[in-house]
Amino acid sequence: MNSYIIRPAQPHEAASVATLIMEAMNHDCCQWFAGPHHTLSDFHQLMTELVRRTDSQYSYLNTLVAIVGQDVVGVCVAYDGSHLHELRQAFVDGAKRCLGMDHSAMDDETSAGEYYLDCLCVASPYRKQGIATALIEAAIEKARTIGMPAVGLLVDKGNPKAEQLYSRIGFGYVDDNVWGGHPMKHLQFTI
């Protein structure tokens, strides 16, 4: 078992954070966002830029990391759902500029009154060590500190292991959703 710490992300960790965000999104979904004329490497460049920014949903300011030694081995990106549209604008603008893709008509995955866990990922060699649980619990504590009434997330219906983890922590079913063409369940943890 590796010893790890949970702390806020730093701008110089952007490329590592972007890699784990893309794993959380799944590479098929990332390729869909990148479009037919661009690669996952192109999408990674965009995501790295977005992590470095302060006005993006994927910003290092919205990201907790798990660190083993000097390595980022886990990420949890979360923010106040009421800020989704303003935070998403950096992604929409970047996708148009870098990839020639218009994602401005995306459905909302969160809303006001919810601290939204946008991405959660632990690198494969570090799974089953409690890191994902620690990241989620740290995000719940941050939500509690800023006075949010609930923490929400979407879980792919085809990922029952993730749903079991969230249920074990105390998340409950709210409704069904679709994101990136995948059927999802909207779960919430009430604070």
Backbone torsions as a table, in degrees:
resi	resn	phi	psi	omega
1	MET	NA	130.0	179.8
2	ASN	-87.1	145.4	174.6
3	SER	-84.8	134.1	-177.6
4	TYR	-135.4	160.9	171.7
5	ILE	-126.1	150.8	175.1
6	ILE	-109.4	128.9	179.6
7	ARG	-155.4	167.8	174.9
8	PRO	-63.7	146.3	177.5
9	ALA	-69.3	159.1	177.5
10	GLN	-119.1	150.8	-177.6
11	PRO	-55.2	-35.9	-177.3
12	HIS	-69.6	-9.0	178.5
13	GLU	-94.9	8.9	-171.5
14	ALA	-55.8	-44.1	-177.4
15	ALA	-64.6	-42.1	178.1
16	SER	-66.0	-42.0	178.5
17	VAL	-62.7	-44.8	179.9
18	ALA	-59.5	-40.2	178.6
19	THR	-59.2	-44.7	-178.8
20	LEU	-73.4	-34.0	174.7
21	ILE	-60.6	-44.2	-179.9
22	MET	-64.7	-35.6	176.1
23	GLU	-65.6	-39.7	177.6
24	ALA	-64.0	-39.0	-179.3
25	MET	-71.4	-28.2	-174.7
26	ASN	82.9	141.5	-169.9
27	HIS	-67.6	-28.4	175.2
28	ASP	-63.4	-43.4	178.9
29	CYS	-65.1	-42.9	178.5
30	CYS	-60.7	-41.3	179.3
31	GLN	-65.8	-37.3	176.2
32	TRP	-60.2	-44.1	178.4
33	PHE	-66.1	-36.9	-179.0
34	ALA	-70.4	-30.3	179.5
35	GLY	89.6	171.7	-173.2
36	PRO	-72.2	-15.1	-175.0
37	HIS	-106.3	10.0	-178.3
38	HIS	-136.1	159.2	-175.6
39	THR	-102.2	171.2	173.2
40	LEU	-62.5	-31.3	176.2
41	SER	-63.6	-40.9	176.3
42	ASP	-61.8	-43.1	-179.4
43	PHE	-66.1	-38.3	178.4
44	HIS	-61.7	-39.1	177.4
45	GLN	-60.5	-44.8	178.4
46	LEU	-62.4	-47.2	-177.7
47	MET	-63.7	-37.6	177.6
48	THR	-61.8	-43.7	177.0
49	GLU	-60.2	-42.7	-178.8
50	LEU	-66.7	-35.6	177.3
51	VAL	-66.2	-37.5	-179.3
52	ARG	-69.1	-24.1	-176.1
53	ARG	-75.3	163.3	176.8
54	THR	-102.0	-7.7	-174.1
55	ASP	-117.3	28.1	-177.3
56	SER	-118.6	149.6	176.0
57	GLN	-60.6	-27.0	-179.0
58	TYR	-94.6	8.7	-177.9
59	SER	-54.0	147.6	172.8
60	TYR	-56.6	-26.3	178.7
61	LEU	-67.5	-21.5	179.0
62	ASN	-102.6	11.7	-170.0
63	THR	-122.0	129.9	168.4
64	LEU	-100.5	143.0	178.4
65	VAL	-123.6	152.0	168.9
66	ALA	-103.5	129.7	-175.9
67	ILE	-118.3	130.7	170.1
68	VAL	-119.8	117.9	-173.4
69	GLY	64.4	-116.7	176.0
70	GLN	-108.6	3.3	-171.4
71	ASP	-97.8	137.8	171.2
72	VAL	-78.9	114.7	-177.7
73	VAL	-114.0	-5.5	177.8
74	GLY	-157.7	151.2	177.8
75	VAL	-138.8	148.8	170.0
76	CYS	-138.7	112.7	179.3
77	VAL	-100.2	123.3	-176.8
78	ALA	-149.9	150.2	-177.3
79	TYR	-160.7	166.2	176.7
80	ASP	-66.1	120.8	-177.6
81	GLY	-58.7	-23.6	179.3
82	SER	-68.3	-15.4	-179.8
83	HIS	-99.3	7.5	-175.0
84	LEU	-52.2	-51.0	-173.3
85	HIS	-63.4	-45.0	-179.6
86	GLU	-68.5	-36.1	179.1
87	LEU	-72.9	-35.4	-178.9
88	ARG	-69.6	-23.5	-175.3
89	GLN	-56.8	-35.8	178.8
90	ALA	-62.9	-39.0	177.4
91	PHE	-66.9	-46.4	-179.1
92	VAL	-59.7	-48.1	179.7
93	ASP	-64.2	-42.5	-179.4
94	GLY	-65.5	-40.3	179.0
95	ALA	-64.7	-38.3	176.9
96	LYS	-65.4	-46.5	-175.4
97	ARG	-70.6	-46.6	-172.7
98	CYS	-90.2	-30.1	-171.4
99	LEU	-119.2	-10.4	-177.0
100	GLY	68.9	24.1	-177.7
101	MET	-111.3	137.3	178.2
102	ASP	-106.1	107.1	179.5
103	HIS	-109.7	24.6	-176.3
104	SER	-70.0	-16.5	-177.8
105	ALA	-97.6	15.7	179.6
106	MET	-60.5	142.9	174.4
107	ASP	-68.0	153.6	176.3
108	ASP	-78.2	135.2	177.1
109	GLU	-101.6	-3.1	179.4
110	THR	-153.4	176.6	179.9
111	SER	-156.0	179.3	179.1
112	ALA	-57.7	148.0	178.7
113	GLY	89.7	4.3	-177.8
114	GLU	-135.3	129.7	169.2
115	TYR	-85.7	115.2	-167.7
116	TYR	-98.5	123.0	172.8
117	LEU	-84.8	98.1	-174.5
118	ASP	-75.9	-46.5	-177.8
119	CYS	-141.1	137.1	174.4
120	LEU	-138.6	126.8	178.4
121	CYS	-154.4	139.4	171.2
122	VAL	-121.4	132.4	179.7
123	ALA	-57.9	140.9	-173.2
124	SER	-46.4	-47.5	-177.5
125	PRO	-66.3	-12.2	-174.8
126	TYR	-110.2	7.6	-179.8
127	ARG	-74.9	161.4	179.0
128	LYS	64.5	31.1	177.0
129	GLN	-122.4	8.4	179.0
130	GLY	87.5	4.7	-176.3
131	ILE	-69.2	-44.2	179.3
132	ALA	-60.7	-43.8	178.7
133	THR	-61.1	-43.7	179.8
134	ALA	-63.1	-40.3	177.3
135	LEU	-63.6	-44.6	179.4
136	ILE	-63.5	-45.6	-179.8
137	GLU	-63.0	-36.8	176.4
138	ALA	-65.6	-38.7	177.5
139	ALA	-67.1	-40.4	176.7
140	ILE	-61.6	-42.6	178.3
141	GLU	-63.0	-40.5	177.3
142	LYS	-62.8	-43.2	178.0
143	ALA	-60.6	-42.6	178.5
144	ARG	-61.6	-43.1	-178.3
145	THR	-62.8	-37.5	-179.3
146	ILE	-91.3	5.7	173.1
147	GLY	82.0	23.9	178.2
148	MET	-78.8	140.7	-178.6
149	PRO	-80.1	-18.5	-176.3
150	ALA	-155.2	155.6	172.6
151	VAL	-115.9	129.3	-177.7
152	GLY	-124.7	162.4	177.2
153	LEU	-160.4	164.4	171.4
154	LEU	-110.9	135.6	175.7
155	VAL	-123.5	134.0	179.1
156	ASP	-62.4	131.7	179.7
157	LYS	-61.1	-20.2	178.6
158	GLY	-89.6	13.7	-178.5
159	ASN	-126.6	68.7	-176.3
160	PRO	-64.0	-27.6	178.7
161	LYS	-64.9	-41.9	177.3
162	ALA	-64.5	-42.4	179.5
163	GLU	-61.7	-38.9	177.0
164	GLN	-61.6	-42.4	177.7
165	LEU	-59.5	-49.3	-178.4
166	TYR	-63.2	-40.9	178.5
167	SER	-62.6	-42.0	-180.0
168	ARG	-61.3	-34.2	179.4
169	ILE	-76.5	-23.2	178.3
170	GLY	122.9	9.2	176.5
171	PHE	-76.7	141.5	177.6
172	GLY	-123.6	157.5	-178.6
173	TYR	-66.5	134.6	175.6
174	VAL	-110.8	-55.9	179.7
175	ASP	-168.2	178.7	177.2
176	ASP	-91.8	155.9	-178.7
177	ASN	-151.8	166.1	172.4
178	VAL	-130.2	132.8	177.0
179	TRP	-142.8	132.3	-180.0
180	GLY	58.3	30.1	179.7
181	GLY	80.1	3.0	-178.6
182	HIS	-106.3	135.4	173.6
183	PRO	-69.6	129.7	-174.4
184	MET	-128.1	162.1	169.8
185	LYS	-112.4	135.8	175.0
186	HIS	-92.6	119.0	179.7
187	LEU	-115.9	151.2	177.3
188	GLN	-137.9	148.9	171.5
189	PHE	-112.2	120.4	-179.5
190	THR	-88.1	129.6	-178.7
191	ILE	-90.3	NA	NA
